[in-house]
Amino acid sequence: MQKINRSLLLIATFALLNITHANETTPAEKPKWELGVGLGALSLPHYRGSDQRSEYAAPIPYIRYNGKRLKVDKEGGRFYFYNGERVKVDISTAFSFPVDSKDNRARQNMPDLDAIIELGPRIQFNLYESDNKNLRFRFALPLRAAIATDLSQTKATGWVFSPYLQLRYYSGWESAVSIGPIWASEEYHDYFYEVAPEYATAARPAYDARSGYSGSRITLTVSRRFSRIWFGFFAKYDNLSNAAFIDSPLIRQKDSLMMGFALSWVFKESKQHSRF
């Protein structure tokens, strides 16, 4: 896999991670957009179930936009098809890093894993929101199609359904905890966990994954804006117990932790403000 592709994907991923910036102003005071630059670091397993990890560090952009339907802010980047008080419908995205199989003991002499981009609709239900909007409890239903790409070609790799409950609280620091199960198609599970007969060995028997339960996930995010400086941290815990693919020889551990942080300086903001 070409190094330039890895670099571009790394920068793109940190851009996606960094658009979860917090903004501490009231709706009437928000500039319509803000731009900045910073540094991010990330530590994560090669794939869910891998016992090997990678660490990355890269410059990252800071982007915040507050339009009527398009928003890039503390909750990520999204486009609303419907933005009601109790129900919201938007686009959900997710991303997985590429893996060079030569760098992973379990996948030696197997095809590389390309980066995975997930995209699809999400319905959010506002279960509770305090009068000052500092405390919020939501239930979300994202359904995403997955595409594998090395930037030169793409391949459809099934679908992922990952409902979750989210509790968000603001007290100077913005914090959020999300928890939920994951289900995925056979094609998606096969992409990561199948061992075709031609790649089978004595220590790695052939395996064909099936669709179904894909484990559970807990995500914690914490961030704060200090004037023109923004800091953010996240941690994500994955548990694969009872997953449909748990017997794959490519599974080397049943749980894992992903962590990352970003520090950004906001150097430009619009004079126009938005109430949306």
The 8 nearest C-alpha neighbors of each residue, nearest first, counted from 0:
[[1, 2, 99, 4, 111, 149, 5, 113],
 [0, 2, 4, 3, 5, 149, 6, 99],
 [3, 1, 5, 4, 6, 0, 7, 8],
 [2, 4, 6, 5, 1, 7, 8, 0],
 [5, 3, 7, 2, 1, 6, 8, 149],
 [4, 6, 2, 8, 3, 7, 9, 1],
 [7, 5, 9, 3, 4, 8, 10, 2],
 [8, 6, 4, 10, 9, 5, 11, 3],
 [7, 9, 11, 5, 6, 10, 12, 4],
 [8, 10, 6, 12, 7, 11, 5, 13],
 [11, 9, 13, 7, 12, 8, 14, 6],
 [12, 10, 8, 14, 9, 13, 7, 15],
 [13, 11, 15, 9, 14, 10, 8, 16],
 [12, 14, 16, 10, 15, 11, 17, 59],
 [13, 15, 11, 17, 12, 16, 59, 60],
 [16, 14, 12, 13, 17, 18, 11, 75],
 [17, 15, 13, 14, 18, 12, 19, 75],
 [16, 18, 14, 19, 15, 13, 61, 20],
 [19, 17, 75, 20, 15, 16, 72, 62],
 [18, 20, 73, 75, 74, 17, 72, 16],
 [21, 19, 73, 18, 72, 17, 22, 222],
 [22, 20, 73, 223, 222, 224, 23, 19],
 [23, 21, 24, 224, 20, 73, 72, 223],
 [22, 24, 21, 25, 224, 171, 223, 29],
 [25, 23, 28, 22, 29, 26, 27, 30],
 [24, 26, 28, 27, 29, 23, 22, 274],
 [27, 25, 274, 28, 29, 24, 275, 273],
 [26, 28, 274, 25, 29, 273, 272, 24],
 [27, 29, 25, 26, 24, 272, 30, 273],
 [30, 28, 272, 26, 27, 273, 24, 31],
 [31, 29, 272, 32, 269, 271, 273, 268],
 [30, 32, 272, 65, 273, 64, 271, 269],
 [33, 31, 64, 63, 30, 269, 268, 65],
 [34, 32, 268, 63, 267, 62, 269, 64],
 [35, 33, 62, 267, 61, 265, 266, 268],
 [36, 34, 265, 61, 266, 264, 60, 263],
 [37, 35, 60, 61, 263, 264, 59, 265],
 [36, 38, 263, 59, 262, 58, 264, 60],
 [37, 39, 58, 59, 262, 261, 57, 263],
 [38, 40, 261, 57, 56, 260, 58, 59],
 [41, 39, 56, 259, 55, 260, 261, 57],
 [40, 42, 259, 55, 54, 258, 56, 43],
 [43, 41, 54, 258, 257, 53, 259, 55],
 [42, 44, 257, 52, 53, 45, 41, 258],
 [45, 43, 52, 46, 51, 49, 53, 47],
 [46, 44, 52, 49, 51, 98, 53, 43],
 [47, 45, 44, 49, 48, 191, 98, 95],
 [48, 46, 49, 44, 45, 255, 237, 254],
 [47, 49, 250, 252, 251, 253, 46, 50],
 [50, 48, 251, 46, 51, 47, 45, 44],
 [49, 51, 251, 252, 48, 52, 44, 45],
 [52, 50, 49, 44, 45, 103, 53, 104],
 [53, 51, 44, 45, 43, 50, 54, 42],
 [52, 54, 43, 42, 44, 45, 55, 51],
 [55, 53, 42, 41, 43, 52, 56, 40],
 [54, 56, 41, 40, 42, 53, 57, 9],
 [57, 55, 40, 39, 41, 54, 58, 38],
 [56, 58, 39, 38, 59, 40, 55, 10],
 [59, 57, 38, 37, 39, 60, 56, 10],
 [60, 58, 37, 38, 14, 13, 36, 57],
 [61, 59, 36, 14, 35, 37, 62, 58],
 [60, 62, 35, 36, 34, 17, 18, 263],
 [63, 61, 34, 18, 33, 60, 35, 64],
 [62, 64, 71, 72, 33, 32, 34, 18],
 [65, 63, 32, 71, 70, 31, 66, 72],
 [66, 64, 70, 31, 32, 71, 273, 275],
 [67, 65, 69, 68, 70, 64, 275, 31],
 [66, 68, 275, 69, 65, 70, 79, 273],
 [69, 67, 79, 78, 66, 70, 80, 82],
 [70, 68, 78, 66, 77, 67, 79, 65],
 [71, 69, 65, 64, 77, 66, 76, 72],
 [70, 72, 76, 64, 63, 75, 18, 77],
 [71, 73, 63, 75, 74, 20, 19, 18],
 [72, 74, 19, 20, 21, 75, 22, 18],
 [75, 73, 19, 72, 76, 71, 20, 18],
 [76, 74, 19, 18, 72, 71, 73, 77],
 [77, 75, 71, 70, 18, 72, 74, 78],
 [76, 78, 70, 90, 69, 89, 71, 75],
 [77, 79, 69, 89, 68, 90, 70, 80],
 [80, 78, 89, 68, 81, 88, 82, 69],
 [79, 81, 89, 88, 78, 82, 68, 87],
 [80, 82, 88, 79, 87, 83, 89, 86],
 [83, 81, 87, 79, 88, 80, 86, 84],
 [84, 82, 86, 87, 85, 81, 88, 125],
 [83, 85, 86, 82, 125, 87, 124, 81],
 [86, 84, 125, 83, 124, 87, 126, 123],
 [85, 87, 124, 83, 123, 84, 125, 82],
 [88, 86, 82, 123, 81, 83, 122, 89],
 [89, 87, 122, 81, 80, 121, 79, 123],
 [88, 90, 79, 78, 121, 80, 120, 77],
 [91, 89, 120, 119, 77, 121, 78, 92],
 [90, 92, 119, 121, 120, 118, 141, 89],
 [93, 91, 118, 117, 90, 119, 94, 143],
 [94, 92, 117, 116, 118, 91, 95, 115],
 [93, 95, 116, 115, 117, 96, 12, 92],
 [96, 94, 115, 114, 97, 116, 93, 46],
 [95, 97, 114, 98, 94, 115, 113, 8],
 [98, 96, 114, 113, 112, 95, 99, 5],
 [97, 99, 112, 111, 100, 45, 113, 96],
 [100, 98, 111, 101, 102, 112, 0, 97],
 [99, 101, 111, 106, 103, 102, 107, 98],
 [100, 102, 107, 99, 103, 108, 106, 104],
 [103, 101, 100, 99, 104, 107, 98, 106],
 [102, 104, 100, 106, 101, 105, 107, 51],
 [105, 103, 107, 106, 102, 101, 100, 51],
 [104, 106, 249, 103, 107, 248, 251, 49],
 [107, 105, 100, 109, 103, 104, 108, 249],
 [106, 108, 101, 109, 104, 100, 105, 103],
 [109, 107, 106, 101, 100, 110, 198, 111],
 [108, 110, 106, 107, 100, 198, 111, 101],
 [111, 109, 100, 112, 108, 106, 99, 107],
 [110, 112, 100, 99, 98, 113, 109, 0],
 [111, 113, 98, 97, 110, 99, 114, 100],
 [114, 112, 97, 148, 149, 147, 111, 115],
 [113, 115, 97, 96, 95, 148, 147, 149],
 [114, 116, 147, 95, 146, 94, 113, 148],
 [115, 117, 94, 146, 145, 93, 147, 114],
 [118, 116, 145, 93, 92, 144, 143, 94],
 [119, 117, 92, 143, 144, 91, 145, 116],
 [118, 120, 143, 91, 90, 142, 144, 121],
 [121, 119, 90, 91, 89, 142, 141, 143],
 [122, 120, 141, 89, 140, 91, 88, 90],
 [121, 123, 88, 140, 139, 87, 141, 89],
 [124, 122, 139, 87, 86, 138, 88, 140],
 [125, 123, 86, 138, 137, 85, 126, 139],
 [124, 126, 137, 85, 127, 86, 136, 123],
 [127, 125, 137, 136, 124, 138, 128, 85],
 [126, 128, 136, 135, 125, 129, 137, 134],
 [129, 127, 135, 134, 132, 136, 130, 126],
 [128, 130, 132, 134, 131, 133, 135, 127],
 [129, 131, 132, 128, 133, 134, 127, 135],
 [130, 132, 133, 129, 134, 128, 169, 135],
 [133, 131, 129, 130, 134, 128, 135, 169],
 [134, 132, 169, 131, 168, 129, 135, 170],
 [135, 133, 168, 129, 132, 128, 167, 169],
 [136, 134, 128, 167, 127, 166, 129, 137],
 [135, 137, 166, 127, 126, 165, 128, 125],
 [138, 136, 125, 165, 126, 124, 164, 139],
 [137, 139, 164, 124, 123, 163, 165, 125],
 [140, 138, 123, 163, 162, 122, 124, 141],
 [139, 141, 162, 122, 121, 123, 142, 161],
 [142, 140, 121, 161, 120, 160, 162, 91],
 [143, 141, 160, 119, 120, 159, 121, 140],
 [144, 142, 119, 118, 159, 117, 158, 141],
 [143, 145, 158, 118, 117, 119, 157, 159],
 [146, 144, 117, 156, 158, 157, 116, 155],
 [145, 147, 155, 116, 156, 154, 115, 117],
 [148, 146, 115, 154, 153, 114, 113, 155],
 [149, 147, 153, 150, 113, 114, 152, 115],
 [148, 150, 151, 113, 152, 114, 4, 153],
 [151, 149, 148, 152, 4, 153, 8, 114],
 [150, 152, 149, 148, 153, 4, 1, 154],
 [153, 151, 148, 150, 149, 154, 147, 113],
 [154, 152, 148, 147, 146, 155, 149, 151],
 [153, 155, 147, 146, 156, 148, 152, 145],
 [154, 156, 146, 157, 145, 147, 153, 144],
 [157, 155, 187, 145, 146, 186, 154, 147],
 [158, 156, 187, 186, 145, 184, 144, 155],
 [157, 159, 144, 145, 184, 143, 183, 187],
 [158, 160, 183, 143, 142, 182, 161, 144],
 [161, 159, 142, 182, 181, 141, 183, 162],
 [160, 162, 181, 141, 180, 182, 159, 163],
 [163, 161, 140, 139, 179, 141, 180, 160],
 [164, 162, 179, 178, 139, 138, 177, 165],
 [163, 165, 138, 177, 178, 137, 179, 139],
 [164, 166, 177, 137, 176, 136, 138, 167],
 [165, 167, 136, 176, 175, 135, 177, 137],
 [168, 166, 175, 135, 134, 174, 165, 136],
 [169, 167, 134, 174, 133, 173, 175, 135],
 [168, 170, 173, 133, 172, 171, 174, 134],
 [171, 169, 172, 173, 168, 133, 174, 134],
 [172, 170, 169, 173, 223, 23, 224, 222],
 [173, 171, 223, 170, 169, 222, 174, 221],
 [172, 174, 169, 222, 221, 168, 223, 171],
 [175, 173, 221, 168, 220, 167, 172, 169],
 [174, 176, 167, 220, 166, 219, 168, 177],
 [175, 177, 219, 166, 165, 218, 167, 220],
 [178, 176, 165, 218, 164, 217, 163, 166],
 [179, 177, 217, 163, 164, 216, 218, 165],
 [178, 180, 163, 216, 215, 162, 164, 161],
 [181, 179, 215, 214, 161, 216, 162, 182],
 [182, 180, 161, 213, 214, 215, 160, 212],
 [183, 181, 212, 213, 160, 211, 159, 161],
 [184, 182, 159, 158, 211, 210, 160, 213],
 [183, 185, 210, 187, 186, 158, 157, 188],
 [184, 186, 210, 209, 188, 187, 189, 208],
 [187, 185, 157, 189, 184, 188, 156, 190],
 [186, 188, 157, 156, 184, 190, 185, 189],
 [187, 189, 185, 190, 186, 191, 192, 208],
 [190, 188, 193, 186, 192, 208, 191, 187],
 [189, 191, 187, 188, 192, 186, 193, 156],
 [192, 190, 189, 188, 193, 187, 112, 46],
 [191, 193, 189, 188, 249, 247, 190, 208],
 [194, 192, 189, 207, 206, 208, 195, 191],
 [195, 193, 206, 205, 198, 199, 196, 192],
 [194, 196, 198, 197, 205, 193, 199, 206],
 [197, 195, 199, 205, 198, 194, 204, 206],
 [196, 198, 195, 199, 194, 205, 200, 109],
 [199, 197, 196, 195, 194, 109, 200, 108],
 [198, 200, 204, 205, 196, 203, 197, 194],
 [201, 199, 203, 202, 204, 198, 205, 197],
 [200, 202, 203, 204, 199, 205, 198, 248],
 [201, 203, 200, 204, 199, 248, 105, 205],
 [202, 204, 200, 199, 201, 248, 205, 194],
 [205, 203, 199, 200, 201, 206, 202, 248],
 [204, 206, 194, 199, 196, 195, 203, 207],
 [207, 205, 194, 193, 247, 204, 208, 195],
 [206, 208, 193, 194, 189, 209, 205, 195],
 [209, 207, 189, 244, 193, 188, 185, 206],
 [210, 208, 185, 243, 211, 244, 207, 188],
 [209, 211, 185, 184, 183, 243, 188, 208],
 [212, 210, 182, 243, 183, 213, 184, 209],
 [211, 213, 182, 242, 243, 214, 181, 183],
 [214, 212, 242, 182, 181, 243, 183, 211],
 [215, 213, 239, 242, 238, 181, 212, 180],
 [216, 214, 180, 238, 179, 181, 237, 239],
 [215, 217, 237, 236, 179, 178, 180, 238],
 [216, 218, 178, 236, 177, 235, 237, 179],
 [217, 219, 235, 177, 176, 234, 236, 178],
 [218, 220, 176, 234, 233, 175, 235, 177],
 [221, 219, 233, 175, 174, 232, 234, 176],
 [222, 220, 174, 232, 173, 231, 233, 175],
 [223, 221, 231, 173, 230, 172, 21, 232],
 [222, 224, 172, 230, 229, 21, 173, 225],
 [223, 225, 229, 228, 226, 21, 230, 22],
 [226, 224, 228, 227, 229, 223, 230, 23],
 [225, 227, 228, 224, 229, 265, 264, 23],
 [228, 226, 265, 264, 225, 229, 224, 266],
 [227, 229, 264, 225, 226, 263, 224, 265],
 [228, 230, 224, 263, 262, 223, 225, 264],
 [231, 229, 262, 223, 222, 261, 224, 263],
 [230, 232, 222, 261, 260, 221, 223, 262],
 [233, 231, 260, 221, 220, 259, 222, 261],
 [232, 234, 220, 259, 219, 258, 221, 260],
 [233, 235, 258, 219, 257, 218, 220, 259],
 [236, 234, 218, 257, 256, 217, 219, 258],
 [235, 237, 256, 217, 216, 255, 218, 257],
 [238, 236, 216, 255, 254, 215, 256, 239],
 [237, 239, 254, 215, 214, 240, 253, 216],
 [240, 238, 214, 253, 242, 254, 241, 237],
 [239, 241, 242, 238, 253, 214, 245, 254],
 [242, 240, 239, 243, 245, 214, 212, 213],
 [241, 243, 213, 212, 245, 214, 239, 244],
 [242, 244, 212, 211, 245, 213, 209, 241],
 [245, 243, 208, 242, 246, 247, 209, 192],
 [244, 246, 242, 247, 243, 241, 250, 239],
 [247, 245, 244, 248, 250, 243, 206, 249],
 [246, 248, 249, 245, 244, 250, 192, 206],
 [249, 247, 250, 203, 246, 204, 251, 206],
 [248, 250, 247, 105, 192, 251, 106, 49],
 [251, 249, 48, 248, 247, 252, 49, 245],
 [250, 252, 49, 50, 48, 249, 253, 248],
 [253, 251, 48, 254, 250, 50, 49, 255],
 [252, 254, 239, 48, 238, 240, 251, 255],
 [255, 253, 238, 237, 252, 239, 48, 256],
 [254, 256, 237, 236, 238, 257, 44, 253],
 [255, 257, 236, 235, 237, 258, 43, 234],
 [256, 258, 43, 235, 234, 42, 236, 255],
 [259, 257, 234, 42, 233, 41, 235, 256],
 [260, 258, 41, 40, 233, 232, 42, 234],
 [261, 259, 232, 231, 40, 39, 233, 41],
 [260, 262, 39, 231, 38, 230, 40, 263],
 [261, 263, 230, 37, 38, 229, 39, 231],
 [264, 262, 37, 229, 36, 228, 38, 265],
 [263, 265, 228, 35, 36, 227, 37, 266],
 [266, 264, 35, 227, 34, 267, 228, 263],
 [265, 267, 35, 264, 34, 268, 227, 36],
 [268, 266, 34, 33, 265, 35, 269, 32],
 [269, 267, 33, 32, 34, 30, 270, 266],
 [268, 270, 271, 32, 30, 31, 33, 267],
 [269, 271, 272, 30, 268, 31, 32, 267],
 [270, 272, 269, 31, 30, 273, 32, 29],
 [273, 271, 30, 31, 29, 28, 270, 274],
 [272, 274, 31, 275, 29, 30, 27, 65],
 [273, 275, 27, 26, 272, 29, 28, 65],
 [274, 67, 273, 66, 65, 26, 27, 68]]
